[in-house]
Amino acid sequence: DVELMDPRGRTPLELAVSLGHLESVRVLLRHNANVGRENANGWTVLQEAVSTGDPEMVQLVLQYRDYQRATRRLAGIPELLSKLRRVRPCPRWAMGGHPQHWVPLVSKVCPSDVYRVWKRGESLRVDTTLLGFEHMTWQRGRRSYIFKGEDEGAVVMEVDHDKRVVYTETLALALHEPDLLLAAMQPSEEHVAGRLTSPIVSTHLDTRNIAFERNKSGIWGWRSEKMEVVSGYEAKV
């Protein structure tokens, strides 16, 4: 069992990488050891490889990580194309709105957006202006995501209308042959060097000690529970 854990919760792959045993890592990866797993401290196998400072180790782990990700993506393409063929064609759909929540003030910070969807045959396009959440701020922009289904796979495009840039990825079913796909995932020397010279960052949010309490208003001695109007109703904060 290549995923059997030791008393400290480490898999054979994690242990081999942390000890710098390159050939052991190579054998485990050939037997489909999971590269994407995190250990008890939140570190990934790739971060452990970077900490060894071995370029060959980083290159090997990067290659198999991308290979495993690509394998999972390609495995779902035939089913996705089949479902797209069965969906009734429509020139355009529009979906959107503003989420509402029973917790006071939550609805005020939740984002609103309208998603526009076009479909023709096995191709799909989605337009959005909501890009993500960063530094306590919702990120906005104009993006289109295009999926073009083909007999031999699919092409995925991300169109950044603000920067006038198009990012394209080809998902070819012909590359589903393991050897061809693995060879295509070979990282460049620049990519490996970039990993080795960049800081290792691991982010973890512990929610076990989070608590909620009533907000008070007024001055000391005359404080009372704070009230705010939310959607026409008075609510305690």
C-alpha beads as a LAMMPS data file, in Angstrom:
LAMMPS data file: protein, C-alpha beads

237 atoms
236 bonds

1 atom types
1 bond types

-500.0 500.0 xlo xhi
-500.0 500.0 ylo yhi
-500.0 500.0 zlo zhi

Masses

1 110.0

Atoms # bond

1 1 1 0.000 0.000 0.000
2 1 1 1.820 3.145 -1.223
3 1 1 -0.482 5.362 0.887
4 1 1 0.066 3.529 4.196
5 1 1 1.020 6.093 6.867
6 1 1 3.600 5.792 9.635
7 1 1 2.833 6.721 13.292
8 1 1 3.516 10.391 12.451
9 1 1 1.013 10.413 9.596
10 1 1 3.570 10.400 6.758
11 1 1 3.159 8.346 3.599
12 1 1 6.137 6.489 2.072
13 1 1 6.393 9.194 -0.607
14 1 1 6.486 12.027 1.927
15 1 1 9.125 10.214 3.971
16 1 1 11.274 9.392 0.931
17 1 1 11.143 13.000 -0.302
18 1 1 11.986 14.509 3.090
19 1 1 14.970 12.126 3.422
20 1 1 16.166 12.891 -0.113
21 1 1 15.942 9.294 -1.410
22 1 1 15.524 10.067 -5.107
23 1 1 15.280 6.501 -6.423
24 1 1 12.709 5.554 -3.780
25 1 1 10.664 8.588 -4.806
26 1 1 10.900 7.566 -8.458
27 1 1 9.639 4.034 -7.716
28 1 1 6.749 5.279 -5.556
29 1 1 5.656 7.790 -8.194
30 1 1 5.688 5.090 -10.870
31 1 1 3.258 3.176 -8.652
32 1 1 0.857 6.159 -8.482
33 1 1 1.718 7.518 -5.037
34 1 1 -0.380 10.642 -4.412
35 1 1 1.699 13.799 -4.976
36 1 1 -1.092 16.200 -4.009
37 1 1 -1.482 15.069 -0.408
38 1 1 -0.678 17.408 2.510
39 1 1 0.925 16.186 5.722
40 1 1 -0.231 16.954 9.272
41 1 1 1.614 20.303 9.183
42 1 1 -0.045 21.403 5.933
43 1 1 3.042 20.831 3.761
44 1 1 2.696 19.327 0.299
45 1 1 5.073 16.809 -1.250
46 1 1 6.334 19.537 -3.587
47 1 1 7.172 21.826 -0.669
48 1 1 9.077 18.975 0.973
49 1 1 10.974 18.449 -2.292
50 1 1 11.868 22.144 -2.520
51 1 1 13.175 22.073 1.056
52 1 1 15.731 19.406 0.055
53 1 1 17.330 21.828 -2.432
54 1 1 17.713 19.008 -4.991
55 1 1 16.759 20.216 -8.524
56 1 1 16.268 16.659 -9.787
57 1 1 13.926 15.874 -6.888
58 1 1 11.879 19.028 -7.532
59 1 1 11.736 18.295 -11.274
60 1 1 10.507 14.737 -10.646
61 1 1 7.822 15.742 -8.140
62 1 1 6.640 18.630 -10.338
63 1 1 6.391 16.366 -13.369
64 1 1 4.301 13.726 -11.602
65 1 1 2.138 16.302 -9.824
66 1 1 1.165 17.868 -13.159
67 1 1 0.792 14.406 -14.698
68 1 1 -1.672 13.314 -12.008
69 1 1 -3.640 16.551 -12.350
70 1 1 -3.811 16.203 -16.138
71 1 1 -4.910 12.574 -15.850
72 1 1 -7.850 13.559 -13.651
73 1 1 -8.855 16.367 -16.029
74 1 1 -8.641 14.226 -19.164
75 1 1 -10.607 11.397 -17.568
76 1 1 -13.688 13.622 -17.313
77 1 1 -13.646 15.039 -20.858
78 1 1 -15.578 12.230 -22.655
79 1 1 -18.395 12.399 -20.092
80 1 1 -18.471 16.216 -20.264
81 1 1 -18.690 16.175 -24.075
82 1 1 -21.501 13.634 -23.897
83 1 1 -23.487 15.818 -21.482
84 1 1 -22.949 18.934 -23.597
85 1 1 -24.351 17.121 -26.636
86 1 1 -27.544 16.315 -24.710
87 1 1 -28.142 19.869 -23.452
88 1 1 -30.661 21.815 -25.529
89 1 1 -28.962 24.568 -27.582
90 1 1 -29.646 28.125 -26.452
91 1 1 -28.251 31.411 -27.842
92 1 1 -27.640 32.828 -24.365
93 1 1 -28.530 32.301 -20.727
94 1 1 -28.128 34.938 -18.035
95 1 1 -27.846 34.018 -14.365
96 1 1 -27.193 36.332 -11.469
97 1 1 -28.385 37.973 -8.300
98 1 1 -27.283 39.060 -4.856
99 1 1 -27.038 36.384 -2.129
100 1 1 -29.034 36.878 1.069
101 1 1 -28.011 35.516 4.462
102 1 1 -29.792 35.415 7.817
103 1 1 -26.644 36.581 9.651
104 1 1 -26.677 40.408 9.934
105 1 1 -24.351 42.296 7.561
106 1 1 -23.255 39.116 5.752
107 1 1 -25.441 39.955 2.756
108 1 1 -23.818 43.386 2.521
109 1 1 -20.338 41.961 1.947
110 1 1 -21.412 39.095 -0.321
111 1 1 -20.717 39.821 -3.989
112 1 1 -23.288 40.110 -6.754
113 1 1 -22.686 39.249 -10.382
114 1 1 -24.404 38.225 -13.599
115 1 1 -23.068 35.208 -15.483
116 1 1 -23.823 35.049 -19.194
117 1 1 -23.635 31.628 -20.816
118 1 1 -23.589 30.718 -24.505
119 1 1 -23.766 27.146 -25.812
120 1 1 -23.501 25.648 -29.273
121 1 1 -22.942 21.945 -29.801
122 1 1 -20.043 20.839 -27.613
123 1 1 -18.799 24.391 -27.030
124 1 1 -19.546 26.627 -24.060
125 1 1 -18.735 30.222 -23.127
126 1 1 -19.201 31.887 -19.726
127 1 1 -18.757 35.637 -19.113
128 1 1 -18.264 37.021 -15.610
129 1 1 -17.014 40.138 -13.827
130 1 1 -16.365 38.526 -10.407
131 1 1 -12.797 37.177 -10.327
132 1 1 -12.068 36.348 -6.698
133 1 1 -11.422 37.573 -3.164
134 1 1 -8.026 38.942 -2.118
135 1 1 -6.816 41.206 0.715
136 1 1 -10.372 41.468 2.096
137 1 1 -11.609 42.864 -1.228
138 1 1 -13.638 41.304 -4.027
139 1 1 -11.654 41.408 -7.266
140 1 1 -13.523 42.596 -10.364
141 1 1 -12.735 42.435 -14.056
142 1 1 -14.079 41.255 -17.401
143 1 1 -13.322 37.599 -18.136
144 1 1 -14.629 34.997 -20.547
145 1 1 -14.080 31.267 -20.155
146 1 1 -14.491 29.264 -23.366
147 1 1 -14.637 25.484 -23.658
148 1 1 -14.463 24.170 -27.241
149 1 1 -15.211 20.467 -27.481
150 1 1 -13.594 18.521 -30.311
151 1 1 -13.431 14.898 -31.454
152 1 1 -9.884 14.488 -30.135
153 1 1 -10.346 16.424 -26.888
154 1 1 -11.045 20.044 -26.018
155 1 1 -9.546 23.528 -25.940
156 1 1 -9.992 25.724 -22.862
157 1 1 -9.463 29.481 -23.189
158 1 1 -9.475 32.260 -20.604
159 1 1 -9.966 35.701 -22.155
160 1 1 -8.894 38.723 -20.104
161 1 1 -10.768 41.577 -21.799
162 1 1 -9.107 44.248 -19.644
163 1 1 -5.540 43.213 -20.552
164 1 1 -6.529 41.879 -23.994
165 1 1 -4.771 38.592 -23.320
166 1 1 -5.930 35.035 -24.085
167 1 1 -4.637 32.000 -22.164
168 1 1 -5.132 28.686 -23.982
169 1 1 -4.787 25.074 -22.860
170 1 1 -5.309 22.087 -25.151
171 1 1 -6.679 18.932 -23.553
172 1 1 -5.880 16.271 -26.147
173 1 1 -7.235 12.781 -25.563
174 1 1 -4.358 11.477 -27.693
175 1 1 -2.067 12.460 -24.822
176 1 1 -4.008 10.153 -22.531
177 1 1 -1.361 7.528 -23.305
178 1 1 0.574 7.511 -20.005
179 1 1 4.066 7.771 -21.510
180 1 1 3.124 10.608 -23.872
181 1 1 1.305 12.524 -21.163
182 1 1 4.130 12.116 -18.648
183 1 1 6.688 13.339 -21.178
184 1 1 4.522 16.379 -21.926
185 1 1 4.536 17.321 -18.221
186 1 1 8.338 17.718 -18.057
187 1 1 8.987 21.091 -16.325
188 1 1 11.576 23.492 -17.692
189 1 1 14.843 24.234 -15.905
190 1 1 13.634 27.804 -15.355
191 1 1 10.492 26.531 -13.637
192 1 1 12.501 24.274 -11.338
193 1 1 14.965 27.064 -10.551
194 1 1 12.071 29.402 -9.782
195 1 1 10.667 26.919 -7.284
196 1 1 14.024 26.498 -5.571
197 1 1 14.596 30.248 -5.207
198 1 1 11.079 31.191 -4.053
199 1 1 10.063 31.191 -0.373
200 1 1 8.054 28.205 0.837
201 1 1 4.709 29.494 2.091
202 1 1 2.094 27.386 3.859
203 1 1 -1.183 29.045 4.907
204 1 1 -3.458 27.498 7.514
205 1 1 -6.496 28.940 9.276
206 1 1 -7.404 27.267 12.571
207 1 1 -11.159 27.664 13.090
208 1 1 -11.432 25.623 16.286
209 1 1 -11.190 28.624 18.627
210 1 1 -13.405 31.039 16.681
211 1 1 -16.251 32.484 18.771
212 1 1 -19.062 35.000 18.236
213 1 1 -20.250 37.579 20.741
214 1 1 -22.760 40.402 20.799
215 1 1 -21.549 43.868 19.822
216 1 1 -22.238 46.634 22.343
217 1 1 -22.891 50.334 21.797
218 1 1 -22.871 53.302 24.167
219 1 1 -20.456 54.388 26.895
220 1 1 -19.239 52.385 29.897
221 1 1 -22.039 51.793 32.379
222 1 1 -24.797 52.488 29.841
223 1 1 -23.862 50.004 27.136
224 1 1 -26.557 48.039 25.337
225 1 1 -26.729 45.549 22.495
226 1 1 -26.061 47.237 19.172
227 1 1 -28.899 47.254 16.623
228 1 1 -28.748 47.710 12.854
229 1 1 -31.403 47.683 10.153
230 1 1 -30.898 44.777 7.731
231 1 1 -33.322 44.396 4.801
232 1 1 -35.895 46.481 6.655
233 1 1 -35.615 44.550 9.940
234 1 1 -33.931 45.597 13.169
235 1 1 -31.227 43.071 13.998
236 1 1 -28.861 42.631 16.922
237 1 1 -25.225 42.681 15.835

Bonds

1 1 1 2
2 1 2 3
3 1 3 4
4 1 4 5
5 1 5 6
6 1 6 7
7 1 7 8
8 1 8 9
9 1 9 10
10 1 10 11
11 1 11 12
12 1 12 13
13 1 13 14
14 1 14 15
15 1 15 16
16 1 16 17
17 1 17 18
18 1 18 19
19 1 19 20
20 1 20 21
21 1 21 22
22 1 22 23
23 1 23 24
24 1 24 25
25 1 25 26
26 1 26 27
27 1 27 28
28 1 28 29
29 1 29 30
30 1 30 31
31 1 31 32
32 1 32 33
33 1 33 34
34 1 34 35
35 1 35 36
36 1 36 37
37 1 37 38
38 1 38 39
39 1 39 40
40 1 40 41
41 1 41 42
42 1 42 43
43 1 43 44
44 1 44 45
45 1 45 46
46 1 46 47
47 1 47 48
48 1 48 49
49 1 49 50
50 1 50 51
51 1 51 52
52 1 52 53
53 1 53 54
54 1 54 55
55 1 55 56
56 1 56 57
57 1 57 58
58 1 58 59
59 1 59 60
60 1 60 61
61 1 61 62
62 1 62 63
63 1 63 64
64 1 64 65
65 1 65 66
66 1 66 67
67 1 67 68
68 1 68 69
69 1 69 70
70 1 70 71
71 1 71 72
72 1 72 73
73 1 73 74
74 1 74 75
75 1 75 76
76 1 76 77
77 1 77 78
78 1 78 79
79 1 79 80
80 1 80 81
81 1 81 82
82 1 82 83
83 1 83 84
84 1 84 85
85 1 85 86
86 1 86 87
87 1 87 88
88 1 88 89
89 1 89 90
90 1 90 91
91 1 91 92
92 1 92 93
93 1 93 94
94 1 94 95
95 1 95 96
96 1 96 97
97 1 97 98
98 1 98 99
99 1 99 100
100 1 100 101
101 1 101 102
102 1 102 103
103 1 103 104
104 1 104 105
105 1 105 106
106 1 106 107
107 1 107 108
108 1 108 109
109 1 109 110
110 1 110 111
111 1 111 112
112 1 112 113
113 1 113 114
114 1 114 115
115 1 115 116
116 1 116 117
117 1 117 118
118 1 118 119
119 1 119 120
120 1 120 121
121 1 121 122
122 1 122 123
123 1 123 124
124 1 124 125
125 1 125 126
126 1 126 127
127 1 127 128
128 1 128 129
129 1 129 130
130 1 130 131
131 1 131 132
132 1 132 133
133 1 133 134
134 1 134 135
135 1 135 136
136 1 136 137
137 1 137 138
138 1 138 139
139 1 139 140
140 1 140 141
141 1 141 142
142 1 142 143
143 1 143 144
144 1 144 145
145 1 145 146
146 1 146 147
147 1 147 148
148 1 148 149
149 1 149 150
150 1 150 151
151 1 151 152
152 1 152 153
153 1 153 154
154 1 154 155
155 1 155 156
156 1 156 157
157 1 157 158
158 1 158 159
159 1 159 160
160 1 160 161
161 1 161 162
162 1 162 163
163 1 163 164
164 1 164 165
165 1 165 166
166 1 166 167
167 1 167 168
168 1 168 169
169 1 169 170
170 1 170 171
171 1 171 172
172 1 172 173
173 1 173 174
174 1 174 175
175 1 175 176
176 1 176 177
177 1 177 178
178 1 178 179
179 1 179 180
180 1 180 181
181 1 181 182
182 1 182 183
183 1 183 184
184 1 184 185
185 1 185 186
186 1 186 187
187 1 187 188
188 1 188 189
189 1 189 190
190 1 190 191
191 1 191 192
192 1 192 193
193 1 193 194
194 1 194 195
195 1 195 196
196 1 196 197
197 1 197 198
198 1 198 199
199 1 199 200
200 1 200 201
201 1 201 202
202 1 202 203
203 1 203 204
204 1 204 205
205 1 205 206
206 1 206 207
207 1 207 208
208 1 208 209
209 1 209 210
210 1 210 211
211 1 211 212
212 1 212 213
213 1 213 214
214 1 214 215
215 1 215 216
216 1 216 217
217 1 217 218
218 1 218 219
219 1 219 220
220 1 220 221
221 1 221 222
222 1 222 223
223 1 223 224
224 1 224 225
225 1 225 226
226 1 226 227
227 1 227 228
228 1 228 229
229 1 229 230
230 1 230 231
231 1 231 232
232 1 232 233
233 1 233 234
234 1 234 235
235 1 235 236
236 1 236 237
